Amino acid sequence: METVKRKSTVPYYACGGVWLLYAVLFPLYKPSHFLLVAAASALVFALMRLICPDVEEQLPEKPREEELPTGNEELDRMIREGGAALAEMKRLNESISDPKLSADIDRLEDVCGKIFAQVRQDPSRLGQIRKFMDYYLPTTLKILGAYGRMGAQGVSGENIDGTMQRVESMMGTIVSAFEKQLDSLFGTEAMDITTDITVLENLMRREGLVSDELHDTVTDTVSDGASGGAAVYPGDVKLEL
């Protein structure tokens, strides 16, 4: 939360009280009267400023743009659950001392954040991450939570050691799976871009804006043959003319 300092209002009320009290007890119709009460109120104001320090006030944090409701109920649910999952993953990571496992969790946080950002940008991909949200992500958090609890026991045993070692060896596979989940979100876009590239290349080649290496090779070869030399065609087959 953001902390801001605000000046105390007590000196201002005290200053006003001086004017009110003076008006009740003493005459207030000559310029000298006004000067006197003004001096008295200024003195009281300065004194109260010394006595009453600034007030610190905590303001609630403004929600970040990615936390604002979108109007899409399913998308808002993903944003809430995704944010909670990232916070829990970060909390679990702070209690894990194994450097390799901690690095894997850092990578998971990064990949998950990118998955949520991509789906927020294109909600039509919500269906692609439904199983990820409903099973893969919560199960991963459950596994990491169990690892943290076992590691906190401070004892060795067949069950504890075996489970922790399996989690450590499995985490690399989980990271790879999460990365593939992120990559799959770009499948349609990658196909569209590939199609656009092909169409653009064919159009530029047809307009003569770029060279066609295969066509140029065949044309140069035929030209050499017409001049009486040896013609070389694709496939490295030489024909003597």
N, C-alpha and C positions, 0 to 999 in steps of 0.2 A: 504494500500500500504506500501511496505517496504522502509524505509528511510536509506540511507547509506551516510557516509561522505567521500568525496574525497579531496585530497590535491589540493590546487589551483595551476594552471600551470603558474601563473604570475611570481613567483620567478625564474623559469627556463628560461622563455623568457628574463627576466631582466638580468640574468646571461649571457645568450648568447649575449645580446645587449652590455654588458660591453666589452666582447672580440672583438666584431665587431667594436665598437667605438674606442677601443684602437688601433686596427690594422690599422684603417684609419688615426688616428691622431698622433700616436707615433710609433717609431720603434719597431719591434718585431722579433729580430733575435738572441738575447743573452739570456742565461738562466735566467739572472736577470730580463729581460723584462717579461719572462713567469711567474716568481715567483711574480712579481709585479702585473700583470694583474690577476693572480690566486687569490692573496690576495684581490684585489679590487672586483672581482666577488663574492668571498665568503662573503665579507662584505655586498655587495648589496643583495645577496641571503638571508642572515640572516635578513636583514632589511625588505625585501619584505615579508618574512615569517611572520614577526610580523604584518605587515600592512594588508596583505591579509589572512583572516581566511580560514579554510577548507570550502569547498562547500558541502552543503547538497543536495542530489539528491534522488528523489522518484522513485523507480523502480516499474513497474507494477507487481502485484502479479501473480505468476505462477498458471495456472489453476490446480485445484486438479484433481486427477486421475478420480474421478467420473464425472468430468465436461468435460473431453476430448471426442471428437466425437468418436462414435463407428462404424460408417459406416452404421448403421441401422437407416434409417430415422425416423421410428416410435419410436424406442427406444430413439433416440436423442431428439425427440419432448417431450417424457415423461420426460426425464431428465431436459430439459429446463423448462417445465411447472411445474414439481414437485419442482424444486429449487425455482422458483418464488412463488409458493404457500406456501412453508415453510417460505420464507422471509416475505411474507405478513401476515401469521399467527403469526409470531414472532412480527411483528410491531403492529398488532392489540392487541396482548396480553399485550404489554407494556402500552397500554392506558386503560386497564381494571383493575379496583380496586377490584372487587369481588374476594376473595381468592379462593373460590371453582371453579368458572368458569375459573379462571386463571390456576388452577391446571388441570382442564379438557383439556384446550388448550395445556398445556405442554404435556399431555398424547397424544393428537392428533398429535402434532409435532413428538413425538417419534415413534408412530405407523406408521405415513405416511413415515417417513424416512426409517423405516424398510421395508415397502412395496416397496418403490422405489429401495432400495438396493437389495431386493430379485429378483425383476423383471430384474434389470440390470444384475444380476448374471445369470438369466435364462430368456432370452427374449421370450421364447416360452409361458410365462405366460402373455404376453401383452394383449391378448384377455380377460383374466380374470378381468383385471382392467379397461377396456375401459369405462364402465358405471361409475365406480368410478372416473375416470379422467374427463369425459365429463359432469357429473352431480353432483354426491355426493360431491366431493371436492369443485368445484366452488360455489355450492349452500351453503355449510357450510361457506365458506369465505364471501359470500354475507350476510348471517345471522349475522355473527360476526361483519362485517362492519357496518350493520344497528344498531346493539346493541351499538357499540362504538359511533356512531354519536348521538344516542338518549341519551346515558349517558352523552355526552359532553354538552348537552343543559342546564343541571343544574336546570331543572324544573320537577315538577311532573304533571302527567295528565293521564287520562284514557288510551289513546292510547300508550303513552310512557311507563308507568308503566306496563301495561298489556303485551305489546310486550316483554319488557325486562324480566319480570318474566317467560314468556313462553320460551324464549331462554334459560334462566338459568335452567329451569326444563327439557328442551329437550336435553341439551348438554350431559348428561349422556347416553342417548339413542344413540346419534351420536358416542360417544366414543366406546360404545359396538359394534355398527355396523362396525366401522373402524377396531376394533380388530378382528371381524369375517371375514372381508375381508382379513386381514393378515393371519388368520388361514387357510382360504380356499386355499391360495397359497401353502400350505404344504399338501393338500389332496392327491395328487398323490404320493408324496414322502412317506407319512405316510403309504399308502396302500402297496407300494413297500417294505418298511421296515418291515411291519407286515408279508408279504409273506416270506421275507428272514428269519425272526425269526422262523416262522413255519417250513420252510424247514430245517433250521439249527438244530432246536430241534429234528425233526424226524430223521435226519441223525445221530446225536450224540446218540440218543436213540437206533437206529438200530445197531450202532457200539458198543454199550455197554459202551459209555463214560459217560452217565448220567443214573440215575435210573428212571424207569417208576413206579411212585407211585401206580397207579391202578394195574399194572401187579404184582408188588411186594406184594401188599395186598392180591390179589387172591392166589398167590403162597404160601405165608406164611399160609394162612387159610387152603388151601388144605393139606399142610404138617402137620398142627396140627390135622386135621381130620384123616389123615392116621395113626397117632400115637395113636388113640383111644380116643382122646379128643373130645370136642365139636367144630364143624366146624362153623365158622362165615363167611358168605358171604356178599358181598356188599348189602346194603338194610337193615342191622340189622336183618336178618332172621336167627334164630338159628335152626340147625337140629341136633338131637341127633343120633349118629351112634352106 
